[in-house]
């Protein structure tokens, strides 16, 4: 009996050790699950905040484009007069490029990148060249306005040749205005009607997972 009692005691010690080991394992496993859950919720919360920032940035940019559109219209009127054979005075530039895209740049940060769905991210990447073209067009128009148009104004030089056509050194004026107006209109439509609604929908999907 004594030998049997020793065996039972040893088995009990082993069983207790196994139970304690299982308890420790389960505890560690649950701790990992809880940590993953907290990390996921933290990432989701950051994703929502980033979406809100990007939506606000795009809304501000859409307002800027709308404001600039009203200014661009007076240049378009001048271009229309030129196309009709008139010889209107050429206005010097008062256009400027506003968008700096600090929040948009942050889209390519690892956490923000993961929070954007593939469709939204693809549309953002697709729109980047248009932003660059608009900036280059406006900067070029401002540069030529300062270096070519304003000196001509100061010297009372004519913008038109003897046949009433725009002189070659001012050919950039209508070309750049057409380009600026077109890109401004396209960007405003895409941002207001596509980008912002897509981001709001994406944000709602993340919020549903919180």
C-alpha positions in Angstrom: 0.0 0.0 0.0 2.8 2.3 0.8 4.3 1.9 -2.7 0.8 2.6 -4.1 0.4 5.7 -2.0 3.8 7.0 -3.3 2.7 6.5 -6.8 -0.6 8.3 -6.2 1.3 11.2 -4.5 3.7 11.4 -7.5 0.8 11.3 -10.0 -1.0 14.1 -8.0 2.2 16.2 -8.1 2.5 15.7 -11.8 -1.2 16.4 -12.4 -0.9 19.6 -10.3 2.1 20.7 -12.2 0.3 20.0 -15.5 -2.7 22.0 -14.3 -0.5 24.9 -13.2 1.3 24.8 -16.5 -2.0 24.8 -18.4 -3.2 27.8 -16.3 0.0 29.7 -17.0 -0.3 28.9 -20.7 -3.9 29.9 -20.9 -3.1 33.1 -19.0 -0.3 34.0 -21.3 -2.4 33.2 -24.4 -5.3 35.3 -23.1 -2.8 38.2 -22.4 -1.6 38.0 -26.0 -5.2 38.0 -27.3 -6.0 41.0 -25.1 -2.9 42.8 -26.3 -3.8 42.1 -29.9 -7.3 43.2 -29.3 -6.1 46.5 -27.8 -3.6 47.0 -30.6 -6.3 46.4 -33.2 -8.7 48.9 -31.5 -5.9 51.4 -31.2 -5.0 51.0 -34.9 -8.7 51.3 -35.8 -9.1 54.5 -33.7 -6.0 56.0 -35.4 -7.5 55.0 -38.7 -10.7 56.9 -37.9 -8.8 60.0 -36.8 -6.6 59.9 -39.9 -9.7 59.6 -42.2 -11.2 62.6 -40.4 -8.1 64.6 -40.9 -7.9 63.7 -44.6 -11.6 64.5 -45.1 -11.1 67.9 -43.5 -8.0 68.5 -45.7 -9.8 67.6 -48.9 -12.8 69.7 -47.9 -10.5 72.7 -47.4 -8.8 72.0 -50.7 -12.2 71.8 -52.5 -13.1 75.2 -51.0 -9.8 76.6 -52.3 -10.5 75.2 -55.8 -14.0 76.7 -55.8 -12.5 80.1 -54.7 -9.8 80.0 -57.4 -12.4 78.9 -60.0 -14.1 82.3 -59.6 -10.8 84.1 -60.1 -9.9 81.9 -63.1 -13.2 82.8 -64.8 -12.1 86.4 -65.4 -9.0 85.1 -67.2 -11.2 82.7 -69.2 -13.3 85.7 -70.3 -10.1 87.3 -71.6 -9.2 84.2 -73.5 -12.7 84.0 -75.0 -12.4 87.6 -76.2 -9.0 86.8 -77.9 -10.6 83.7 -79.6 -13.3 86.0 -80.9 -10.8 88.3 -82.5 -10.8 91.1 -79.9 -7.7 92.5 -78.3 -8.4 92.7 -74.6 -5.9 93.8 -71.9 -4.1 90.9 -70.3 -4.5 90.7 -66.6 -1.4 89.9 -64.5 -1.7 86.8 -62.4 -3.3 86.8 -58.9 -3.5 83.0 -58.8 -1.7 80.9 -56.3 -1.3 77.2 -55.4 -2.6 76.5 -51.9 -2.5 72.8 -51.3 0.5 71.4 -49.3 -0.9 68.0 -48.6 0.7 67.3 -45.2 -2.1 64.9 -44.3 -2.1 63.3 -47.7 1.6 62.7 -47.5 0.9 60.9 -44.2 -1.2 58.4 -46.2 2.0 56.6 -46.9 2.9 56.2 -43.2 2.6 52.5 -42.4 -0.5 52.7 -40.1 -2.3 55.2 -42.2 -1.5 53.2 -45.3 -3.1 50.1 -43.7 -6.2 52.1 -42.7 -7.0 53.0 -46.3 -8.8 50.5 -48.5 -7.2 49.6 -51.8 -9.8 51.5 -53.9 -9.4 54.7 -51.9 -5.6 54.5 -51.9 -5.6 53.8 -55.7 -7.7 56.9 -56.3 -5.4 59.1 -54.2 -2.3 57.9 -56.0 -4.1 58.4 -59.4 -4.9 62.0 -58.4 -1.4 63.0 -57.4 -0.2 63.8 -61.0 -3.1 66.2 -61.5 -2.1 68.1 -58.3 1.5 68.4 -59.5 0.4 69.6 -63.0 -1.9 72.2 -61.5 0.9 73.5 -59.3 3.3 73.6 -62.2 0.8 75.4 -64.4 0.1 78.0 -61.8 3.7 78.5 -61.0 4.6 78.9 -64.7 1.7 81.3 -65.2 2.9 83.4 -62.3 6.5 83.3 -63.5 5.7 84.4 -67.0 3.3 87.0 -65.7 6.1 88.5 -63.6 8.9 88.3 -66.2 7.0 88.8 -69.5 3.6 90.4 -69.0 4.4 93.0 -66.3 7.5 94.4 -68.1 5.3 94.7 -71.3 2.7 96.6 -69.3 5.3 98.9 -67.8 6.6 99.8 -71.3 3.1 100.0 -72.8 4.1 97.3 -75.3 1.3 95.8 -77.4 0.3 92.2 -76.8 -0.9 91.9 -80.4 0.7 92.1 -83.8 -0.4 94.2 -86.8 -3.0 91.6 -87.7 -4.6 91.7 -84.3 -3.2 88.3 -83.3 -1.6 87.6 -79.9 2.2 88.0 -80.3 4.2 84.8 -79.9 5.8 85.9 -76.6 2.3 85.9 -75.1 1.0 82.6 -76.6 1.5 81.0 -73.1 -1.3 83.1 -71.7 -4.4 81.4 -73.2 -2.7 78.0 -73.2 -2.0 78.0 -69.5 -5.3 79.5 -68.5 -7.1 76.7 -70.4 -5.0 74.1 -68.7 -5.4 75.6 -65.2 -9.2 75.9 -65.6 -9.6 72.4 -66.8 -7.5 70.8 -64.1 -9.1 73.0 -61.4 -12.5 71.9 -62.5 -11.6 68.2 -62.7 -9.9 68.1 -59.3 -12.8 70.0 -57.7 -15.3 67.4 -59.1 -13.3 64.4 -58.2 -12.5 65.6 -54.6 -16.0 66.7 -53.9 -18.0 64.0 -55.6 -15.7 61.0 -55.3 -12.8 61.3 -52.8 -14.6 62.8 -49.8 -17.7 60.4 -50.1 -15.3 57.4 -50.4 -13.3 58.5 -47.4 -16.5 59.0 -45.3 -17.7 55.6 -46.3 -14.3 54.0 -45.5 -14.4 55.8 -42.1 -17.8 54.4 -41.3 -16.7 50.9 -42.1 -13.8 51.3 -39.6 -16.1 52.7 -37.0 -18.3 49.6 -37.3 -15.4 47.4 -36.2 -14.7 49.4 -33.1 
